[in-house]
Amino acid sequence: MVITDTTSQLDETHLRVTLVPSGEIDAGNVDSLSARLQQALLTGAHEIDLDLAAVSFLDTAALDALRAAGESLEAVGGHLCIRNPTPPVRRLLSLTGFAPNRPTAH
């Protein structure tokens, strides 16, 4: 898995971070995604957009990481927004009832 990111300023104290992982995200590499999400939170991100257009597979370890990040963001009034999930990823999100605190973009 490869992750690129961009950061933009929402206002003086809040940041928006966009993470763009690619490939498969599973138990073998989810720590990399978790670390990037945690890093974004520690730098003051209140909005994290996760663009999944290049992700072909997620497993439950990845879903757990997304849930944890969403809960952490919600606790500080922020949001996790899933963008552009591929059909297999969208199906997994739907089947598991995953619902970040902002609507999933299709």
N, C-alpha and C positions, 0 to 999 in steps of 0.2 A: 504494500500500500504506500502511496505517495500522497502527501498532503501539502497543498499550497494555501497561503492565506493572505488576506489583506485586512487592514485596519483603517477605519475612518472615525472621525470625531462626530458624535451626536450632539454634544454640547461641551461645556468646559470640563465636566466631570464624568461623562459617560461615553463609552466607546462602542462601536459596532465592529465586530470581527466576522469576516466571512472565511470559512474553512471549506476547502475543495479537495476532499479525499478522492482517490481513484483506486480501482481494483476491488479486491475482496477485503472485507473487514470482518475478522473472526477472532476467536480466542488467542490465536497465535500472534496477532499484531494489534489487538485493540488497545494495548497499553500506549502505543504511539498516539492514537486518537484521544484517549483519555488524558494524556499529558498535554496535548495541544489545547483541549477544552479547558483543562485546569489552568494552563498558562494564560489563556484568554481571560478567565475569571479573575485571576490574580492581578492582571494588568488593568482591571477596571471595566471590562466589557459588561454591558448590560443587555446587549443584543448580540446573539450569535446566530448567523445564518450558516446553515450547513447545506452546501450544494452537493447533492448526491448524484448528479447527472452522469458521473463516470464510475459510479460504484455498481458492481455487478452482483454483489452478494453481501448480506449482513447476517450474522448469527445472533443468538441470544446474548452473548457477551457484549456485542456492539449495542444492542438495544438497552442493556443495563447501563452502559456508559452514557448513552443518550438520555436515559431517564434521570440519572444522577446529575448530569449537567443541567437538564431542564429544571429539576427541583432546586438546585443551587441558584440558578438564575431567578427563578420565581421568588425565592426567599429575599432577594435584593430588589425586587420589582422589575426584573428583566425578563427576557424572552428567548427561547430557542425556537428557531424557525427552520423547518426542513424544507428544502427547495429542490425541485427537479428530480424526485426519486425515479429511478428506472422502473419499468414494470415489475420485475421480480422483487425489488426493494419495496415498492408501493404495496404489493400484495402481502409481503411479510408484515409491514406496518399495519395494514388493514386487519390481517388475521389475528395479530396479537393485541389489537386494540390500542396500539401506541398512539398517544395523542399529546404532543407537546402543548404547552400553554398558548401557542399560536397555531392557526390552521396550517396543515400541511399543504404546500403548494404543489399543484399537479402540472 
